[in-house]
Amino acid sequence: MSNFVDECALNVRGGDGGAGCVSFRRESHTPMGGPDGGDGGSGGDVWLVADRNVASLLSFRDHPHRRATSGSHGSGRKRHGARGRDLEVPVPIGTQVRDRDGQVLADLIGHGDRWLAAEGGVGGKGNARFLSNRRRAPGFAEQGEEGEERWVWMELKLLADVAIIGFPNVGKSTLISRISAARPKIGDYPFTTLEPQLGVVRLGDGPDAFEMVVADVPGLIEGAAEGRGLGHRFLRHVERARVLLVLCDLSPFAELSPSAQLDVLLDELGRYQPDLLERPRLVVGSRADLAEPSVLEAWAPGAALSAVTGEGVDGVLGGLRRLVEAARLDDGVPEGFVTLRPVPEGVQVVRHDDASFEVVGRAALRAVGLSSLEDPDALDEARRRLDRLGVDRALARAGARDGDVVHIGAFSFTFESADQLDVQPFDEPAARRAAVRGDVDGGGS
């Protein structure tokens, strides 16, 4: 089983908010103590954090669920519940997060980049918060809000200075194992490499030392841009590379000529993402130790190497260094992004097929999220909150009439409007005659 995973689903859920407490002071010499219920603590949030020490998404393959801690409930003597701890989920640098519709929510390409994946629920208010001149002994509190839960899809796109691309079995793995400490699987058969490999190449010593990250991308075949041979999964890791090293097999064992290989590779890159053709690239012939002299002389780009003998490797590394240095100056520091999700305001009314109505919205759910709606004071408080949100007006605009069933969260109510709408049918001929009379009267004055 592979230890490298570059795509997976993730379920995240914020912690639930703690419930507010219903409590009254009970002390000596204070027989009629007032309410002193504390508030519940808010639930913890779930954050995705890019970490350079995480190499792949392997930890999410068998365990895709991540949940933050819930807040504690409030208690008497106005003691508030503790807030739930936030959960930071480390992900590899280069992780891209999408929702179920495929929209990109975050692109975490720098160490420490973070994105709020699931927000914790707000803690409920204790009964001490509902004390007023009209309500001297509130016997209800507010329930805690449930944490946000969602499924997201994560894709890892490797960050490298150089991406080595070519047909299967052209010597990519042998080359990266020679120029770096990476040890990929090497074999004399196609598709030896089924997962990308990263290697750090160090050139020179002292103050002139130069380092670059090289990625060995699994071999591409014709039709990779359409997904043939897992082409999309492989090409994904080429997107962020600053420089492309294109290897064309010069040996007599290649199925296509070197120039034909180059045409196919560039065509696949262009069809997958056209701007990849504008990326700085170095075209090199590989397996030069097996090539015929006539093939080496006819090789148009000129540069050739043998990863086995080391012939031509130093010259190729020097050319890559110059391209990478220039690309770094042009690109600067790469920046990721996160999608900010504004908190929806107000309420919305949805009409169901059974002629009932449902009021949706965070504010509406919190308006009825009290400990006991059987308490008259609690029911008055819920009604006051709904009136302030304009729920009655929204229901009337949606066509609700007295006696209709209205759902808000887990509760169902019977709609009773204080204002009856008097709707009269529109009489077009009468309206036209009235307009004509108005014009005539206006002209005679």
C-alpha positions as CSV (number, residue, x, y, z in Angstrom):
1,M,0.0,0.0,0.0
2,S,1.4,3.4,-1.0
3,N,2.4,5.8,1.8
4,F,1.8,8.8,-0.5
5,V,-1.8,10.1,-0.8
6,D,-2.5,13.3,-2.8
7,E,-6.3,13.5,-2.6
8,C,-8.9,12.6,-0.1
9,A,-12.2,13.6,1.5
10,L,-12.4,15.2,5.0
11,N,-15.3,15.6,7.4
12,V,-14.9,18.5,9.8
13,R,-17.2,19.5,12.6
14,G,-16.9,22.4,15.1
15,G,-17.6,21.8,18.7
16,D,-21.1,22.4,20.1
17,G,-21.8,25.4,22.3
18,G,-22.6,24.7,26.0
19,A,-26.1,25.4,27.3
20,G,-26.8,28.3,29.6
21,C,-27.8,27.5,33.2
22,V,-31.1,28.2,35.0
23,S,-30.2,29.0,38.6
24,F,-31.3,31.3,41.4
25,R,-29.4,32.6,44.3
26,R,-29.9,30.5,47.5
27,E,-28.1,32.1,50.3
28,S,-28.8,32.7,54.0
29,H,-30.6,36.0,54.6
30,T,-31.5,36.1,50.8
31,P,-34.7,34.1,50.5
32,M,-35.7,35.8,47.2
33,G,-32.3,35.7,45.4
34,G,-32.3,36.7,41.8
35,P,-31.3,34.6,38.8
36,D,-27.6,33.8,38.6
37,G,-27.3,31.2,35.8
38,G,-24.0,31.4,33.8
39,D,-23.5,31.3,30.1
40,G,-22.3,28.2,28.2
41,G,-18.9,28.2,26.5
42,S,-18.6,28.3,22.8
43,G,-17.4,25.3,20.8
44,G,-14.0,25.1,19.4
45,D,-13.2,25.7,15.7
46,V,-11.5,23.4,13.2
47,W,-8.6,24.9,11.3
48,L,-6.6,23.5,8.4
49,V,-2.9,24.6,8.8
50,A,-0.2,24.1,6.2
51,D,2.8,22.3,7.8
52,R,6.1,21.7,6.1
53,N,6.6,18.6,8.2
54,V,3.6,16.8,6.6
55,A,4.4,15.1,3.3
56,S,1.1,13.7,2.2
57,L,-2.6,13.3,3.0
58,L,-2.0,9.7,4.2
59,S,-3.4,10.3,7.7
60,F,-6.9,11.2,6.3
61,R,-7.3,8.1,4.1
62,D,-8.6,5.8,6.8
63,H,-9.6,8.4,9.4
64,P,-11.4,11.3,7.5
65,H,-13.2,12.8,10.5
66,R,-11.9,15.7,12.6
67,R,-14.0,17.3,15.4
68,A,-13.2,20.1,17.8
69,T,-14.1,20.1,21.5
70,S,-17.5,21.3,22.7
71,G,-17.9,24.1,25.1
72,S,-18.9,23.4,28.8
73,H,-22.3,24.2,30.2
74,G,-22.9,27.2,32.4
75,S,-23.5,26.8,36.1
76,G,-24.9,28.7,39.1
77,R,-23.4,31.8,40.7
78,K,-22.9,33.2,37.2
79,R,-20.1,30.8,36.4
80,H,-19.6,30.6,32.7
81,G,-18.7,27.4,30.9
82,A,-15.2,26.9,29.4
83,R,-14.8,27.4,25.7
84,G,-14.0,24.3,23.6
85,R,-10.4,24.0,22.4
86,D,-9.7,24.7,18.7
87,L,-8.5,21.8,16.6
88,E,-5.6,22.5,14.2
89,V,-5.3,19.9,11.5
90,P,-1.9,19.9,9.8
91,V,-1.9,19.4,6.1
92,P,0.9,19.4,3.5
93,I,2.1,22.6,1.9
94,G,0.3,22.9,-1.4
95,T,-3.0,21.6,-0.3
96,Q,-6.0,22.9,-2.1
97,V,-9.5,22.6,-0.5
98,R,-12.7,22.4,-2.5
99,D,-16.4,22.0,-1.6
100,R,-18.8,19.4,-3.0
101,D,-19.5,21.6,-6.0
102,G,-15.8,21.9,-6.9
103,Q,-15.4,25.5,-5.8
104,V,-12.0,26.2,-4.4
105,L,-12.2,27.3,-0.8
106,A,-8.6,27.6,0.2
107,D,-5.1,27.2,-1.3
108,L,-2.5,26.7,1.4
109,I,0.9,27.0,-0.2
110,G,2.9,28.6,2.6
111,H,4.0,27.2,5.9
112,G,1.6,28.4,8.6
113,D,-1.3,29.3,6.1
114,R,-4.5,28.5,7.9
115,W,-8.2,28.2,6.9
116,L,-11.3,28.0,9.1
117,A,-12.9,24.7,8.0
118,A,-15.7,24.5,10.6
119,E,-16.8,27.1,13.1
120,G,-17.8,26.1,16.6
121,G,-21.3,26.8,17.9
122,V,-22.0,29.8,20.1
123,G,-22.7,29.1,23.8
124,G,-26.1,29.7,25.2
125,K,-27.0,32.5,27.6
126,G,-27.9,31.8,31.2
127,N,-31.1,32.9,32.8
128,A,-29.3,35.9,34.4
129,R,-29.1,37.4,30.9
130,F,-32.8,37.6,30.6
131,L,-33.5,39.6,33.8
132,S,-35.5,42.8,33.2
133,N,-37.9,45.1,34.9
134,R,-40.8,43.1,33.5
135,R,-39.2,39.7,34.0
136,R,-37.8,39.4,37.5
137,A,-37.4,35.7,37.7
138,P,-36.7,34.2,34.3
139,G,-37.0,30.4,34.5
140,F,-35.4,29.6,31.2
141,A,-32.0,29.8,29.5
142,E,-30.6,29.5,26.0
143,Q,-29.4,26.3,24.5
144,G,-26.0,26.0,22.9
145,E,-25.6,26.2,19.2
146,E,-24.5,23.1,17.3
147,G,-21.1,23.3,15.6
148,E,-20.8,23.6,11.8
149,E,-20.3,20.3,10.0
150,R,-19.2,19.8,6.4
151,W,-17.4,17.6,3.9
152,V,-14.5,19.0,1.9
153,W,-12.3,17.5,-0.8
154,M,-8.5,18.1,-0.5
155,E,-6.0,17.8,-3.3
156,L,-2.2,18.1,-2.9
157,K,-0.3,19.9,-5.6
158,L,3.4,19.6,-4.9
159,L,5.6,22.8,-4.7
160,A,8.8,22.3,-6.6
161,D,11.3,24.5,-8.4
162,V,11.8,21.9,-11.2
163,A,9.4,19.2,-12.4
164,I,10.9,16.3,-14.5
165,I,8.4,15.2,-17.1
166,G,8.7,12.6,-19.8
167,F,7.3,9.3,-21.0
168,P,7.5,6.2,-18.7
169,N,10.9,4.6,-18.3
170,V,13.0,7.4,-19.7
171,G,15.3,7.7,-16.7
172,K,13.5,10.3,-14.5
173,S,13.8,8.3,-11.3
174,T,17.4,7.4,-12.0
175,L,18.2,11.1,-12.6
176,I,16.6,12.3,-9.3
177,S,18.3,9.6,-7.4
178,R,21.7,10.7,-8.8
179,I,21.3,14.4,-8.2
180,S,19.6,14.3,-4.8
181,A,19.1,12.0,-1.7
182,A,15.7,10.8,-3.0
183,R,15.5,7.1,-3.5
184,P,12.5,6.3,-5.7
185,K,11.7,2.8,-7.0
186,I,13.7,2.1,-10.2
187,G,12.9,-0.7,-12.6
188,D,13.3,-1.6,-16.3
189,Y,9.6,-1.5,-17.1
190,P,7.0,1.3,-17.7
191,F,5.3,3.0,-14.8
192,T,7.9,2.1,-12.2
193,T,7.0,5.4,-10.5
194,L,3.4,5.6,-9.4
195,E,3.7,8.5,-7.0
196,P,5.7,11.8,-7.2
197,Q,9.1,12.0,-5.5
198,L,10.8,15.2,-4.2
199,G,14.5,15.7,-4.0
200,V,16.6,18.6,-2.9
201,V,19.6,19.4,-5.2
202,R,22.5,21.3,-3.7
203,L,25.0,23.0,-6.0
204,G,28.2,24.5,-4.7
205,D,29.5,25.2,-1.2
206,G,29.8,28.2,1.1
207,P,28.1,31.5,0.3
208,D,27.6,30.5,-3.4
209,A,25.6,27.4,-2.5
210,F,22.3,27.0,-4.3
211,E,19.5,24.6,-3.5
212,M,16.4,23.7,-5.6
213,V,13.6,21.3,-5.1
214,V,13.2,18.8,-8.0
215,A,10.0,16.7,-8.4
216,D,10.0,13.4,-10.3
217,V,6.5,13.3,-11.8
218,P,5.3,9.8,-12.9
219,G,5.5,9.2,-16.6
220,L,3.0,10.8,-19.0
221,I,1.5,9.1,-22.0
222,E,-0.5,10.3,-24.9
223,G,-4.0,11.2,-23.7
224,A,-2.9,12.2,-20.2
225,A,-4.7,15.6,-20.5
226,E,-8.0,13.6,-20.8
227,G,-7.1,11.5,-17.8
228,R,-5.6,8.5,-19.6
229,G,-3.1,6.6,-17.4
230,L,-4.0,8.7,-14.3
231,G,-2.9,11.7,-16.3
232,H,-4.8,14.3,-14.3
233,R,-3.4,13.0,-11.0
234,F,0.1,13.2,-12.4
235,L,-0.2,16.5,-14.2
236,R,-1.6,18.2,-11.1
237,H,1.9,18.1,-9.6
238,V,3.3,20.0,-12.6
239,E,1.1,23.1,-12.1
240,R,3.2,24.8,-9.4
241,A,6.7,24.0,-10.8
242,R,8.7,27.1,-11.8
243,V,10.8,25.3,-14.4
244,L,10.0,22.2,-16.5
245,L,12.8,19.6,-17.4
246,V,11.5,17.6,-20.4
247,L,13.3,14.3,-20.9
248,C,13.2,12.6,-24.3
249,D,14.5,9.1,-24.6
250,L,17.4,8.8,-27.1
251,S,17.8,5.1,-26.8
252,P,16.8,2.7,-29.5
253,F,14.2,1.1,-27.2
254,A,11.9,4.1,-27.3
255,E,8.6,3.6,-29.2
256,L,8.7,7.2,-30.6
257,S,11.5,9.3,-32.0
258,P,12.9,12.0,-29.6
259,S,11.2,14.8,-31.6
260,A,7.9,12.9,-31.6
261,Q,8.1,12.4,-27.9
262,L,8.7,16.2,-27.4
263,D,5.6,17.0,-29.6
264,V,3.4,14.7,-27.6
265,L,4.5,15.9,-24.2
266,L,4.1,19.6,-25.1
267,D,0.7,18.9,-26.7
268,E,-0.5,17.1,-23.5
269,L,0.8,20.0,-21.3
270,G,-1.0,22.6,-23.5
271,R,-4.3,20.7,-23.5
272,Y,-4.2,20.3,-19.7
273,Q,-3.2,23.9,-18.9
274,P,-2.2,26.2,-21.7
275,D,0.0,28.5,-19.6
276,L,2.3,25.5,-18.9
277,L,3.7,26.0,-22.4
278,E,4.9,29.5,-21.3
279,R,6.7,28.1,-18.3
280,P,10.6,28.1,-18.6
281,R,11.7,24.7,-19.7
282,L,14.8,22.8,-20.6
283,V,14.6,20.0,-23.1
284,V,17.2,17.3,-22.6
285,G,17.8,13.9,-24.3
286,S,18.1,11.1,-21.8
287,R,19.8,7.7,-21.8
288,A,22.5,9.1,-24.0
289,D,24.8,6.1,-23.1
290,L,22.5,3.9,-25.1
291,A,21.9,6.2,-28.0
292,E,23.3,5.7,-31.5
293,P,25.9,8.4,-32.7
294,S,23.6,9.4,-35.5
295,V,20.7,10.0,-33.1
296,L,22.9,12.1,-30.8
297,E,24.1,14.2,-33.8
298,A,20.5,14.7,-35.0
299,W,19.2,15.6,-31.6
300,A,18.1,19.2,-32.3
301,P,18.1,20.7,-28.7
302,G,21.6,19.5,-28.3
303,A,21.7,18.8,-24.5
304,A,21.9,15.2,-23.6
305,L,22.7,13.2,-20.4
306,S,23.1,9.8,-19.0
307,A,21.8,9.4,-15.5
308,V,23.7,6.1,-15.2
309,T,27.2,7.2,-16.1
310,G,26.7,10.9,-15.1
311,E,27.6,12.2,-18.5
312,G,26.1,15.7,-19.1
313,V,24.4,15.9,-15.7
314,D,26.5,18.8,-14.4
315,G,25.7,20.9,-17.5
316,V,22.0,20.2,-17.2
317,L,22.1,21.2,-13.5
318,G,23.8,24.4,-14.4
319,G,21.1,25.2,-17.0
320,L,18.4,24.4,-14.5
321,R,20.0,26.7,-11.9
322,R,20.0,29.7,-14.2
323,L,16.3,29.1,-15.1
324,V,15.3,28.6,-11.5
325,E,17.1,31.8,-10.3
326,A,15.4,33.9,-13.0
327,A,12.0,32.3,-12.3
328,R,12.4,33.1,-8.5
329,L,13.1,36.7,-9.3
330,D,10.0,37.0,-11.5
331,D,7.6,35.1,-9.2
332,G,8.7,36.5,-5.8
333,V,7.2,34.8,-2.8
334,P,4.2,32.6,-3.7
335,E,1.0,33.4,-1.9
336,G,-2.0,31.2,-1.2
337,F,-5.5,32.4,-0.5
338,V,-8.6,31.5,1.5
339,T,-12.2,32.1,0.7
340,L,-13.9,34.4,3.2
341,R,-17.4,33.3,4.0
342,P,-19.6,36.2,5.1
343,V,-22.0,35.3,7.8
344,P,-25.5,35.2,6.2
345,E,-27.8,37.8,7.8
346,G,-31.5,37.8,8.2
347,V,-33.9,34.9,7.6
348,Q,-35.3,33.1,4.6
349,V,-38.6,31.3,4.1
350,V,-38.9,28.1,2.2
351,R,-42.3,26.6,1.2
352,H,-42.6,22.8,1.1
353,D,-44.8,20.6,-1.0
354,D,-47.1,19.9,1.9
355,A,-48.0,23.6,2.1
356,S,-46.0,24.1,5.2
357,F,-43.3,26.8,5.6
358,E,-39.8,26.6,7.0
359,V,-37.8,29.5,8.4
360,V,-34.1,29.0,7.9
361,G,-31.2,31.1,9.1
362,R,-28.8,31.1,12.0
363,A,-30.6,33.9,13.7
364,A,-34.0,32.2,13.5
365,L,-32.7,29.0,15.0
366,R,-31.1,30.9,17.9
367,A,-34.4,32.8,18.4
368,V,-36.2,29.6,19.4
369,G,-33.2,27.9,20.9
370,L,-34.4,28.3,24.5
371,S,-34.4,25.7,27.2
372,S,-38.2,25.4,27.5
373,L,-40.8,27.0,25.2
374,E,-43.5,25.8,27.6
375,D,-42.5,28.6,29.9
376,P,-44.7,31.6,29.1
377,D,-41.8,34.0,29.6
378,A,-39.6,31.9,27.3
379,L,-42.4,31.9,24.7
380,D,-42.7,35.7,24.9
381,E,-38.9,36.0,24.5
382,A,-39.0,33.8,21.4
383,R,-41.8,35.8,19.9
384,R,-40.0,39.1,20.6
385,R,-36.9,37.8,18.9
386,L,-38.8,36.5,15.8
387,D,-40.7,39.9,15.6
388,R,-37.4,41.7,15.7
389,L,-36.1,39.5,12.8
390,G,-39.2,40.2,10.7
391,V,-40.2,36.6,10.5
392,D,-44.0,37.5,10.4
393,R,-43.5,39.8,7.5
394,A,-41.3,37.3,5.6
395,L,-43.9,34.6,6.1
396,A,-46.7,36.9,4.9
397,R,-44.7,37.8,1.7
398,A,-44.1,34.1,1.1
399,G,-47.9,33.5,1.2
400,A,-48.4,32.1,4.7
401,R,-52.0,32.4,6.1
402,D,-53.5,31.9,9.5
403,G,-53.4,28.2,10.5
404,D,-50.4,27.3,8.3
405,V,-47.7,25.2,9.9
406,V,-44.3,26.9,10.2
407,H,-41.1,24.9,11.0
408,I,-38.1,26.6,12.7
409,G,-35.4,24.1,13.6
410,A,-36.9,21.2,15.6
411,F,-40.1,23.2,16.5
412,S,-43.3,23.6,14.6
413,F,-45.7,26.5,15.1
414,T,-49.1,27.6,13.8
415,F,-48.9,30.9,12.0
416,E,-51.2,33.6,13.3
417,S,-50.8,37.0,11.7
418,A,-52.1,40.1,13.4
419,D,-52.5,41.9,10.1
420,Q,-54.8,40.5,7.4
421,L,-53.8,41.4,3.9
422,D,-56.7,42.6,1.8
423,V,-55.8,41.6,-1.8
424,Q,-58.2,42.7,-4.5
425,P,-58.2,41.4,-8.1
426,F,-56.8,43.7,-10.7
427,D,-59.5,45.0,-13.1
428,E,-57.6,46.1,-16.2
429,P,-60.5,47.8,-18.1
430,A,-61.6,49.7,-15.1
431,A,-58.1,50.9,-14.4
432,R,-57.7,52.0,-18.0
433,R,-61.0,54.0,-17.9
434,A,-60.0,55.7,-14.6
435,A,-56.7,56.7,-16.2
436,V,-58.4,58.2,-19.2
437,R,-60.8,60.1,-17.0
438,G,-57.9,61.4,-15.1
439,D,-56.2,62.6,-18.2
440,V,-59.4,64.4,-19.4
441,D,-60.0,66.0,-16.1
442,G,-56.5,67.1,-15.9
443,G,-56.6,68.7,-19.3
444,G,-59.8,70.7,-18.5
445,S,-58.5,72.3,-15.3
